[in-house]
Amino acid sequence: MRFRRCLHLFLEPREISWFDLTSLLDGGNGIKREQRWIALAPHLEEEVEVGRLESELLGSISPMDWTDGDALEPVQHEAIMRLLDAGLLLDEKESGVFAARDKQMREGNWWGPAALMHRFGRWYDCDSVASMEADGLTTAAGLCEKLGPPPPEMGRREDIAEHVVLPKSAGDFDAFLARRATCRNFETDRPLPLADFSTLMHRVFAAQARVEADGVAAFLKKNVPSGGGLHAMEAYLVVRHVGGLQAGLYHYDPVRHGIDRLAQPMPDLDVFSRTALAGQHWFAEAPVLVVLVARYSRMYWKYRRHSKAYRALILDAGHLSQLLYLCATEAGMGAFVTSAINEVDIERGFGLDPLLEGPLAICGFGYRASAMNTAEFDPNGTVWEAAVD
């Protein structure tokens, strides 16, 4: 038997603590602690607890060269078998799920720490709103009571030589920017006109030009910047209430400016939208949700195992969401963006392989409701004038 270690592996010494009555009765503090080793491998869905011998073996086995297991001592052989069963080691002849996922990691050119953060930072079936309500963290007063006062709203330097007051701008564009605000109250009684939906999709997500380089690669020109000019962000849609369109799950084609309805079994869109948004029901009522999905192979083709590539993808999501805000504002609509999402539920709903492509954020847009039932941040009363005394 020959085997090797999975490509990306991180070992965390984690302290586990629990209440111990014996310790308390003996005059201690009632807390017992134990150090454990936790293996975190991005090609796996869950972390794996390993013993001391197993952690030592993992640290000594190459992820590239195959190790011959015939000369192992019996105690090592048992540990090797446990690691093979967990997917942390791969048998040379194995062709199962673990080997396939590790192969994807090897061919995907991930930078290891980014792969770790991406894989283990994903949520599943999390209701962030219910959690915040249960912890009393839905208001500024509740946050300060539970967490103490926040750091100052801006950073100040003490080592300054001079403070220069700059003139403020006050043109029409500034007034337009002032109308940009996150919408938490969407009109639900009438569908969004297809023409308005199409205009926003074209301005924000469409390719304005397609250029072929030497006949071997194609690049798109969009209305937002993108790391390396790669535009590796895809737009997946939950169309809920658009005139002339069947409600369902779609993928946007930026070159042909069209949408493809997916053959995935369509879930209950009310339930799916709220689940995808981790319980943020005020966003789930938007007539259109746009899931910003990173296509990792496109980005990592150029930036292979690069420490900044994943960060560039996150910046791409920010560029798109801000343009969506501005285009929606210009069209008299509201928009939002959130990264508090259940990635695993979204991946399953759209049929995405999380090692190849995955959601980073959800945007949405539509016409504002006539009344503000959910609080919005509009301190200058630019959007909700009636809310200002």
C-alpha positions, 0 to 999 in steps of 0.5 A, spaced: 500 500 500 502 506 498 499 513 500 500 520 501 497 526 505 492 531 502 495 537 499 492 542 504 492 541 511 492 545 517 493 542 524 490 546 530 492 545 537 485 546 540 483 547 548 477 544 550 474 546 557 468 543 561 465 543 567 468 538 572 464 537 579 470 533 582 475 539 581 470 544 584 469 540 590 477 539 591 477 546 591 479 548 584 475 552 579 470 547 577 473 547 570 477 542 566 481 543 560 484 538 555 489 540 549 486 536 542 489 536 535 484 538 530 485 537 522 482 542 518 483 540 510 479 544 505 477 538 501 473 535 506 466 538 509 468 537 516 474 538 521 477 531 524 480 530 531 486 526 531 491 523 536 498 525 537 501 519 533 496 521 527 498 528 528 505 526 528 504 522 522 501 527 518 507 532 519 511 527 516 508 524 510 509 528 503 503 531 500 507 530 493 511 523 494 507 516 495 509 513 501 510 505 502 506 503 508 509 496 508 514 497 513 510 500 518 509 498 525 503 495 527 501 501 531 503 506 525 499 502 521 492 503 525 493 510 525 494 510 517 488 506 516 484 511 521 487 517 517 485 514 510 478 513 513 478 520 514 480 522 508 487 526 510 491 520 507 489 518 500 491 511 497 494 511 491 489 506 488 483 510 491 478 513 486 473 515 491 470 522 493 476 524 498 481 522 492 476 526 487 476 532 492 483 532 493 485 532 486 480 538 485 484 542 490 491 540 486 488 542 480 484 548 482 491 552 484 488 554 491 492 558 496 492 554 502 490 559 507 484 562 502 482 555 501 481 554 509 478 560 510 473 559 504 471 552 506 470 553 513 467 560 513 461 557 509 454 557 513 449 552 513 442 553 515 444 559 520 438 564 522 443 570 523 436 574 525 434 569 530 441 568 533 441 576 534 434 577 537 436 571 542 442 575 544 439 582 544 444 584 539 439 587 534 439 595 536 445 599 538 443 599 545 443 592 545 450 591 542 453 596 547 450 592 553 452 586 551 459 588 548 461 594 551 462 601 547 465 600 540 471 603 538 470 610 535 467 611 529 473 614 526 480 613 527 485 619 529 492 620 529 496 623 534 502 625 531 499 630 526 503 636 523 497 640 521 490 639 519 487 642 513 480 643 512 478 641 505 472 644 501 466 640 500 462 638 494 455 640 493 453 638 486 447 634 482 452 628 483 453 629 490 445 629 491 444 623 487 449 619 491 446 621 498 440 617 495 443 611 495 441 607 501 440 600 503 433 598 502 430 593 507 422 595 504 420 592 498 414 593 494 411 586 493 404 587 490 406 588 483 411 585 479 418 589 477 417 590 469 421 586 465 424 592 461 427 595 468 430 588 470 433 588 463 436 595 464 439 594 471 442 587 469 445 590 462 448 596 466 451 592 472 453 585 469 453 585 462 459 585 458 460 591 454 465 588 449 469 581 448 476 581 446 480 575 444 487 575 445 491 571 440 485 566 439 487 562 445 483 567 451 477 571 451 476 577 456 470 581 457 470 589 458 464 590 464 462 597 467 466 595 473 474 593 475 476 586 476 482 583 478 487 581 472 481 583 468 478 576 469 471 578 471 471 571 475 464 573 478 458 570 475 451 572 477 446 567 479 438 569 480 432 568 484 427 571 480 421 572 484 417 577 481 418 580 474 413 581 469 414 576 463 418 571 467 417 565 470 419 565 477 425 560 479 433 560 479 437 562 473 444 564 471 445 570 467 449 570 460 453 576 460 455 576 453 448 575 450 445 579 455 440 573 457 438 569 462 438 561 463 433 558 467 436 552 470 433 545 470 435 544 478 428 542 482 425 549 483 425 550 491 419 554 495 422 560 493 420 564 499 423 558 503 429 558 499 430 566 499 430 566 506 434 561 508 439 563 503 439 570 506 440 567 513 433 569 516 434 576 513 426 576 511 426 584 509 431 582 503 428 576 502 422 580 499 426 583 493 423 581 487 430 579 484 436 576 488 443 576 485 447 571 488 455 573 486 458 567 485 466 566 484 468 562 479 475 560 482 478 556 476 478 563 472 481 567 477 486 562 479 488 560 472 492 567 472 494 567 480 496 560 481 496 559 489 497 567 490 496 570 496 491 575 494 487 572 489 481 570 494 482 577 496 481 580 489 475 576 488 472 579 494 473 586 491 470 584 485 463 582 489 464 589 492 465 593 485 459 589 482 454 591 489 456 598 489 454 599 481 448 595 483 446 600 488 448 606 484 444 604 478 438 602 482 438 609 485 438 612 478 432 608 476 428 610 482 429 603 486 432 600 492 438 595 493 442 591 498 448 587 499 449 582 504 455 577 506 451 574 511 448 568 507 448 560 508 453 558 502 452 551 503 444 551 502 445 556 496 450 551 493 445 545 493 440 549 491 443 552 484 447 545 484 454 548 485 461 545 486 464 549 492 471 547 490 470 550 483 465 556 484 461 559 490 457 564 493 460 570 496 454 575 497 447 576 495 445 583 492 437 584 490 433 590 487 426 592 486 422 598 488 421 601 495 415 599 499 411 606 500 412 605 508 418 603 512 416 597 516 423 595 517 428 600 519 433 603 514 439 607 515 437 614 512 440 619 517 439 625 513 432 623 511 434 623 503 430 617 502 424 617 507 423 624 508 417 623 512 421 619 517 424 626 519 421 631 524 
